[in-house]
Each structure stands twice: as structure tokens, then as C-alpha cells.
């Protein structure tokens, strides 16, 4: 056993790190968390070394990329995940033996320091991790606010905060302390005990409010089948152009509609896209919105649909026209006034102007759903795509069919893009990126859809045909800013 500092009354200073080293060296390492109240919880150190993650934890990690700051990495479980993805993780942990465990497992960039007092490079990291309930490690509301501010100042423009917490949402509002629940406890291992330390537990509402006060923009709160929830927040985009090496451009909030209008009138309207990630080609293709016909692969996929069909992002109605000719009863939704107007001019009256990412029509159920031209990516991130598919599942008939196109990018974190035309730029928007076909199939299955056929539309392009399964997975609450 490594030599440890022994405090007054036989308390071992870094008992937590000793637990990790013992497991790493093959010794059985079960430990207890002993609370002031006398309540105890038994854990096995193997949990902190497992390469497997809960589905909602993987959804949370899907936001992480690039230069990652892992606060309190323990044995390096999430740092190893980041390294496996080709990212560059940096760990900060106050336990010397935890730092040793990380380094012995191959995580070289780990510093032994108290995160509340360490000096970090400003505006440097693309992602900040606080996993394993580490949102509460500062031990108080004021300490957590300070921790969130440290993370904010170390984060680059547009960086993601991914924080794990155990929500106190089950406590009635009138009984919930305004400053969170502070639990004082210590680690007990074999015949030794560690020093007392405080951990803070918050309701979701309290933690969201605290993060906003420190400048973070809340993107989502994810929860699953275990007790952990995940706060996903972003640093505002001010300064993102300099970070990406892009010029400052005049903002044109109506740029997309203007380009569509010129293209509809037969003018050449070159549209470019810039940002971060690999935006699907269809999202830059004006012809994909205004074109009158469907491709051979789209024809093959759409031919699987019968009965009442809902298309999201219908553009000028090419797929709606095809489905109508096949005898389907169709409704199409699109957020573009011009695209819907073009559909009406072509005689497709069932196209409607609607922000379909926010709400679906209440005149279901539908026997089929269409998401062509990579429209699913507009949900912004993988949890957003899953939430959208779950909503479709809830309004589908028992034998409903989903037709969804997407592109494989090889990564899972959200991309960031804006349209550019004649030196002007539209607003920034996020788009979901899909790492592999298997990952898309798993995502669909969690949302209640079983992929039954996959059509290739190019080296990275796909059209998935899926059938509605009996049960959908757990919903992902969305908390847009």
C-alpha cells in the first residue's frame, strides 16, 4: 500500500486515491460513503474503471470534443474515452494517488491541484467535464458558483459544459433548501477513514439557475434510468469567428429566405456555408428545397409509405407531390414562407408554414413520416434528434414507417454553421452529426424505431427506413435557452 499522510485521529488524507490504486493493482477495493447521519452506501472501485457508459451518459458525452478539461477525473475513465475519440483531455484532481492512477492508465496530461485555486489558461478549452456527480464537489452554493465561473473563464467561445448531478427534484418545493442540500460525509475503506468533506445536491431548477448566473446558456438536461442527470450548457458564441479564423461579416437574419427567393426567380444564388464540423450537403443545396422531383433513392424509400404521411422540412413539396400521386394523404411542414409558397404555387395545398422542431400537428395519428435532405440534423444535437423521433413515435400508428436521411461524419458532437452569401452571413445554428450507421440505428431504437433497411445515396449519405417499435426509450427533456 502506498505511503499515506495520516491526519489527527488516524484519518488518512488520500484514502480515495488509495482505493483507486488498490483496484488498479488487482486488490479488491470496496469502500463506503459514511454520512454524518449514519447512513452508509457501499461502492466497488471497479465502477470507476469501467469502459461502459449508460446511454444517457453517452448522449451527454456526445457534446464533448477537442481540448477537454476534465475536473475531478478520478481514475481517468472519461479521459480514456476522450483519448479513444482522438480528443485532447486535460485532468485536474486534488488527489495525488488519483493523478497517479490516471497516468499509469495512459492519461498523461493530469495536474494534481484544487480546481478552485488552480490557474487555467483563459478561453482555451472546447469542452468542460464535471462527471460522477462532480457538479456538487465544491461543497456549497457559493463554491459551486465559483466552480462554474472558473469553468466558464477557461472555456473557449461556444464551448460545452457537461456536468453530472443527482437531482433533488423529488423533494417538495416547500421543503427544498434554497441553497441546496449539503451532505457531509467521508470515505471508509477497510479499517481506515478519510477526512470529512461536503458535497452539494441541487434540484434541476436550482442548478440551471446557478449556471445561467455564471454566463452559461442551457442547452439540455438529460436523465435516464440511474440517479445521474446531466446538465448541458454552452458558452456564448461571442468571439467564435476569431477562434475559427473567420472574418467578421454583416449579419442578415433573412439571408436564407433571400437566397431562396432569388433561386425561385431563376437567378444564380451561390450559397456558401462556414463554421465548425461537417454540415450535410443537403443543408446547403437550394435545389434540394426548391427542386420539383425526387431522386431514385428517395423514390425507393418513399414507395414504402402508405396512408396518412407527415413530412418535416417539406421544402417546395417534391416528396409531397410524389406521395400524393401514390394515393397518400399528406401534410408537409416547413419553416420557410417562400418554400411553402412555392409548394402552393405548384398546387400542393397541404404544405404548411410551421416551426416543426417545436411542435407537431395534432391531427394524427400518421402511418408514415418523412425527414429527407438531412432535416433531422436540424434538431441540433443527438439528444435533440432522439427527442424528435420520440415525438414522431408518439403520434404514429402501431405500424408506422419512418423515412429519414442523414450523412455519416465520423463524429458525434454538434456542428456549428452559418450561411454566407455575397459577404453577408446568416445567424449561427447547430446541427447534429452522426458518427456511424450503428450509432444512428441505436439512437433510432432508443426512440422507438427499428431500422429495417438502409439505402446508400453516396459515400456518406444514407436513407434509413424504420418501423415503429412497441416501446420508445426514455424521453430527453429539452431546455432551450
Beta strands, then each sheet from edge to edge (+ up, - down):
strand 1: 30-35
strand 2: 40-44
strand 3: 67-71
strand 4: 88-93
strand 5: 110-112
strand 6: 125-130
strand 7: 155-166
strand 8: 181-189
strand 9: 192-193
strand 10: 197-201
strand 11: 217-223
strand 12: 228-234
strand 13: 250-251
strand 14: 272-276
strand 15: 308-312
strand 16: 329-334
strand 17: 351-353
strand 18: 366-371
strand 19: 396-407
strand 20: 415-421
strand 21: 424-425
strand 22: 429-431
strand 23: 449-456
strand 24: 461-468
sheet 1: 2+ 1- 8+ 9-
sheet 2: 2+ 1- 8+ 10-
sheet 3: 5+ 4+ 3+ 6+ 7+ 12- 11+
sheet 4: 13+ 21+ 20- 14+
sheet 5: 13+ 21+ 20- 22+
sheet 6: 17+ 16+ 15+ 18+ 19+ 24- 23+
end
